[in-house]
Amino acid sequence: MQAPKNSPTKSPVLTISHRTPDGKSAFPVEIPQLGLGVFLMKEDDECGNACAWALENGYRHLDTAAVYENERAVGAAVRASELGREEIFVTTKLRRGDALGYDATINAFVASMNRLDIDFVDLYLVHAPPEDREHRSGVWRAMEDLLESGQTMAIGVSNYGTHHLSELMENARYGPAVNQIEIHPWLQRVELRAATAAAGAVPMAYSPLARGHKVNDPGLGEIATRLGCSPAQVAIKWCLDQGCITIPKSSNQARIIENFGSIEVDLSGEAEALAELDEDYLSGWDPTTQP
Ligand SMILES: NC(=O)c1ccc[n+]([C@@H]2O[C@H](COP(=O)([O-])OP(=O)(O)OC[C@H]3O[C@@H](n4cnc5c(N)ncnc54)[C@H](OP(=O)(O)O)[C@@H]3O)[C@@H](O)[C@H]2O)c1
């Protein structure tokens, strides 16, 4: 399936910020709502090519992580792009194994910056709730200091459940700007999205295609046929329409372009059919339910 003829040139943009204890919003920053995820891309031509194709075709947001072992390729693609650094939004994440307290977090951030070799990060995420609960407050304090120092424009969390968010907000100087969690039509997560919003954060939908497991879902296919778009575009647009920052992964040039074309899809007549797809289907890990 091809991208719609009038391929969009720009992703919608959201403003994210950090809630302070007095209920104000600090360090607001604009984030392109649709980005490219680079999980499982090898740090060679695969990741570099995918980032370059994405940037050439309208994407302005790349989502990597220390644990993906491809930050060097992402940073190289940003530097090689004709776009200015300020025009590209880069998200990376603190490896769970490095979330061992204040100093370990700062050191891991510096190591990511060295691999990326760019002047600043736009969004730095705690990849999952630190396994040792004793480490959680030190990790978040380091994240807050990185935000205040301007080395990252925004900070957030990933795979945080409602209880992790509440615990974090008890002592936070700044709340997370986003909570990156698995979200797609088969795992709609209404309650966790509401808890994320209640902490002042925007949900960031990872695995919007359920890691590719659901692109052949017959119900999704029927919607796509009615709308004259591809199944993947329906799933991605559903996430965008829920107000989620959305980061589908593809290493394939045509699918990278196709996925960006989801912006133009109009799902307004399909709310009921999409609501029916929800089946609590988890395609990956789920630290949100851990203590
Ligand atoms: N924070 C976390 O814990 C976490 C966890 C998982 C993912 N993420 C982030 O979210 C991003 C996306 O999630 P994901 O990589 O797990 O899965 P995904 O985006 O849901 O799905 C990717 C899979 O779908 C295929 N695909 C992509 N576009 C397609 C299309 N138009 N038609 C058919 N198949 C298509 C891809 O294959 P091809 O590449 O061959 O096109 C790949 O196999 C990741 O890359 C990562 O940045 C974060």
The ligand as an SDF file (V2000), in Angstrom:
LIG
                    3D

 48 52  0  0  0  0  0  0  0  0999 V2000
   10.4080    2.2360   25.9480 N   0  0  0  0  0  0  0  0  0  0  0  0
   10.3370    0.9620   25.6480 C   0  0  0  0  0  0  0  0  0  0  0  0
   10.4180    0.0730   26.4970 O   0  0  0  0  0  0  0  0  0  0  0  0
   10.1110    0.5770   24.2230 C   0  0  0  0  0  0  0  0  0  0  0  0
    9.7850   -0.7480   23.8900 C   0  0  0  0  0  0  0  0  0  0  0  0
    9.5680   -1.0720   22.5560 C   0  0  0  0  0  0  0  0  0  0  0  0
    9.6960   -0.0870   21.5810 C   0  0  0  0  0  0  0  0  0  0  0  0
   10.0540    1.1840   21.9140 N   0  0  0  0  0  0  0  0  0  0  0  0
   10.2110    2.2570   20.8920 C   0  0  0  0  0  0  0  0  0  0  0  0
    9.0680    2.2490   20.0320 O   0  0  0  0  0  0  0  0  0  0  0  0
    9.4960    2.0240   18.6900 C   0  0  0  0  0  0  0  0  0  0  0  0
    8.4420    1.2630   17.9160 C   0  0  0  0  0  0  0  0  0  0  0  0
    8.1270    0.0410   18.5290 O   0  0  0  0  0  0  0  0  0  0  0  0
    8.5820   -1.3880   17.9670 P   0  0  0  0  0  0  0  0  0  0  0  0
    9.8420   -1.2370   17.2000 O   0  0  0  0  0  0  0  0  0  0  0  0
    8.5870   -2.2980   19.1500 O   0  0  0  0  0  0  0  0  0  0  0  0
    7.3940   -1.8910   17.0750 O   0  0  0  0  0  0  0  0  0  0  0  0
    6.3480   -1.2980   16.0160 P   0  0  0  0  0  0  0  0  0  0  0  0
    6.7260    0.0550   15.5710 O   0  0  0  0  0  0  0  0  0  0  0  0
    5.0100   -1.5190   16.6050 O   0  0  0  0  0  0  0  0  0  0  0  0
    6.5010   -2.3520   14.8290 O   0  0  0  0  0  0  0  0  0  0  0  0
    7.6930   -2.5230   14.1160 C   0  0  0  0  0  0  0  0  0  0  0  0
    7.5300   -3.7330   13.2170 C   0  0  0  0  0  0  0  0  0  0  0  0
    6.5010   -3.4970   12.2680 O   0  0  0  0  0  0  0  0  0  0  0  0
    7.0240   -3.5630   10.9460 C   0  0  0  0  0  0  0  0  0  0  0  0
    6.4040   -2.4690   10.1620 N   0  0  0  0  0  0  0  0  0  0  0  0
    6.6700   -1.1470   10.2590 C   0  0  0  0  0  0  0  0  0  0  0  0
    5.8960   -0.4480    9.4190 N   0  0  0  0  0  0  0  0  0  0  0  0
    5.1060   -1.3390    8.7950 C   0  0  0  0  0  0  0  0  0  0  0  0
    4.1080   -1.2160    7.8110 C   0  0  0  0  0  0  0  0  0  0  0  0
    3.7630   -0.0250    7.3210 N   0  0  0  0  0  0  0  0  0  0  0  0
    3.4810   -2.3410    7.3810 N   0  0  0  0  0  0  0  0  0  0  0  0
    3.8310   -3.5570    7.8680 C   0  0  0  0  0  0  0  0  0  0  0  0
    4.7930   -3.7330    8.8030 N   0  0  0  0  0  0  0  0  0  0  0  0
    5.4150   -2.6310    9.2610 C   0  0  0  0  0  0  0  0  0  0  0  0
    8.5100   -3.3930   11.0840 C   0  0  0  0  0  0  0  0  0  0  0  0
    9.2060   -4.0770   10.0580 O   0  0  0  0  0  0  0  0  0  0  0  0
   10.1980   -3.2950    9.0220 P   0  0  0  0  0  0  0  0  0  0  0  0
   11.2260   -2.5890    9.8520 O   0  0  0  0  0  0  0  0  0  0  0  0
   10.7390   -4.3790    8.1950 O   0  0  0  0  0  0  0  0  0  0  0  0
    9.3240   -2.3320    8.2470 O   0  0  0  0  0  0  0  0  0  0  0  0
    8.7740   -4.0530   12.4290 C   0  0  0  0  0  0  0  0  0  0  0  0
    8.8540   -5.4540   12.2940 O   0  0  0  0  0  0  0  0  0  0  0  0
   10.8210    1.2880   18.8650 C   0  0  0  0  0  0  0  0  0  0  0  0
   11.5860    1.2740   17.6910 O   0  0  0  0  0  0  0  0  0  0  0  0
   11.4130    2.0470   20.0060 C   0  0  0  0  0  0  0  0  0  0  0  0
   11.9460    3.2730   19.5460 O   0  0  0  0  0  0  0  0  0  0  0  0
   10.2400    1.5310   23.2270 C   0  0  0  0  0  0  0  0  0  0  0  0
  1  2  1  0
  2  3  2  0
  2  4  1  0
  4  5  1  0
  4 48  2  0
  5  6  2  0
  6  7  1  0
  7  8  2  0
  8  9  1  0
  8 48  1  0
  9 10  1  0
  9 46  1  0
 10 11  1  0
 11 12  1  0
 11 44  1  0
 12 13  1  0
 13 14  1  0
 14 15  2  0
 14 16  1  0
 14 17  1  0
 17 18  1  0
 18 19  2  0
 18 20  1  0
 18 21  1  0
 21 22  1  0
 22 23  1  0
 23 24  1  0
 23 42  1  0
 24 25  1  0
 25 26  1  0
 25 36  1  0
 26 27  1  0
 26 35  1  0
 27 28  2  0
 28 29  1  0
 29 30  1  0
 29 35  2  0
 30 31  1  0
 30 32  2  0
 32 33  1  0
 33 34  2  0
 34 35  1  0
 36 37  1  0
 36 42  1  0
 37 38  1  0
 38 39  2  0
 38 40  1  0
 38 41  1  0
 42 43  1  0
 44 45  1  0
 44 46  1  0
 46 47  1  0
M  CHG  2   8   1  16  -1
M  END
$$$$
